Amino acid sequence: MNDFKDKVAVITGAASGFGREFARLGARLGMKLVLADVQRDALDATQAELQAQGAQSIAVLCDVRKAEQVQALADAAIAQFGVVHLLFNNAGVGAGGLVWENSEADWDWVLGVNLFGVIHGVRIFTPLMLAAAKADPEYRGHIVNTASIAGLQNAPTMGIYNVSKHAVVSLSETLYQDLRLIDAAVGVSLLCPYFVPTGIHQSERNRPDDVAADASLTASQRTAQAFSEKSVISGKVSAAEVAELTFDAIRKERFYIYSETEPLAAAARRMEDIVQQRNPHDPFADVPHVRDLLRARLVR
Ligand SMILES: NC(=O)c1ccc[n+]([C@@H]2O[C@H](COP(=O)([O-])OP(=O)(O)OC[C@H]3O[C@@H](n4cnc5c(N)ncnc54)[C@H](O)[C@@H]3O)[C@@H](O)[C@H]2O)c1
């Protein structure tokens, strides 16, 4: 997809961080936007900002964990604009701690948003895009799934997030192969950012009551939270820059999108471990002070 003008983009997690930057950039490129998020006030603020700039957009309150709400999002997009060209399965949340200490509610929440949100998006929107391609030989569609560098390696105290993002990598690579198999006019990209300043370290702000957290965090969960906050806040690349990189990858039909490439060294070591049948390397080998800090707080 090269020309974005008047094309329709659906963006989940559009009220903050990467999603809001995809929306801002899409608006600047003349796209029509369907903004979806679970946080009403932030969603309304994004919608107001874009409309003030003359963008054609609608805002849909949508919890991506829920299939019927993602279906309603697709129905709203089609009712308003008739077609969807670009889908960002982007909404996501974070939680951490030693992996056996996460509660069932933690798993329900993080896998619900990060994995089932993407599953529902792919399951519900891909057939709509394929139907649009069948009806119009000029049609080109594209799906961008947001995973993370955490989907390519397995750092300690991030297990619940790692699992969700590895699954998104697998789903996206398979989606790519399936679409190529049938010569579809729909492309796929996988966004794997490293730490970028957004609201991700404050994910609990939008944690629904049906998956409420335990009253008190364990020492490892507090440590993981502090680590995530420090890392996210001090991220070197901005969310706006990641949006630019992402649109550039869509233009060039590039599948893997990274905000930084240095962290891939740990991912490469992990893959080499698998092939060489070695035990897993320390993913913090390049930043030993981080591992030492975690150990200092957790090993008594
Ligand atoms: N910021 C980083 O360092 C980083 C790194 C790698 C991957 N990511 C991924 O980027 C994606 C976007 O996150 P971000 O960093 O912009 O964080 P963010 O918190 O700024 O934005 C996430 C948005 O998702 C929304 N959301 C949360 N639960 C939802 C739900 N159930 N349904 C619909 N929307 C929901 C939030 O309200 C928020 O507006 C996520 O998938 C995240 O895992 C972020």
The ligand as a Gaussian input file, in Angstrom:
#p B3LYP/6-31G(d) Opt

LIG

0 1
 N        5.869000       1.327000      24.805000
 C        6.686000       0.299000      24.756000
 O        7.798000       0.322000      25.300000
 C        6.262000      -0.938000      24.006000
 C        7.258000      -1.849000      23.613000
 C        6.884000      -2.980000      22.910000
 C        5.552000      -3.208000      22.584000
 N        4.599000      -2.302000      22.989000
 C        3.203000      -2.573000      22.598000
 O        2.655000      -1.443000      21.928000
 C        1.228000      -1.528000      21.987000
 C        0.664000      -0.157000      22.314000
 O        1.035000       0.178000      23.651000
 P        1.638000       1.602000      24.032000
 O        3.059000       1.396000      24.372000
 O        1.250000       2.593000      23.042000
 O        0.888000       1.816000      25.445000
 P       -0.273000       2.837000      25.869000
 O       -0.714000       2.405000      27.230000
 O        0.189000       4.229000      25.696000
 O       -1.431000       2.548000      24.813000
 C       -2.178000       1.353000      24.849000
 C       -3.641000       1.670000      24.590000
 O       -4.381000       0.433000      24.611000
 C       -5.599000       0.672000      25.283000
 N       -6.179000      -0.555000      25.812000
 C       -5.839000      -1.231000      26.938000
 N       -6.657000      -2.272000      27.119000
 C       -7.535000      -2.273000      26.077000
 C       -8.595000      -3.102000      25.698000
 N       -8.974000      -4.157000      26.455000
 N       -9.282000      -2.823000      24.565000
 C       -8.938000      -1.737000      23.808000
 N       -7.935000      -0.907000      24.120000
 C       -7.224000      -1.175000      25.240000
 C       -5.237000       1.659000      26.381000
 O       -6.382000       2.337000      26.882000
 C       -4.240000       2.572000      25.672000
 O       -4.914000       3.678000      25.089000
 C        0.924000      -2.601000      23.000000
 O        0.536000      -3.786000      22.329000
 C        2.229000      -2.805000      23.735000
 O        2.344000      -4.089000      24.290000
 C        4.924000      -1.185000      23.697000

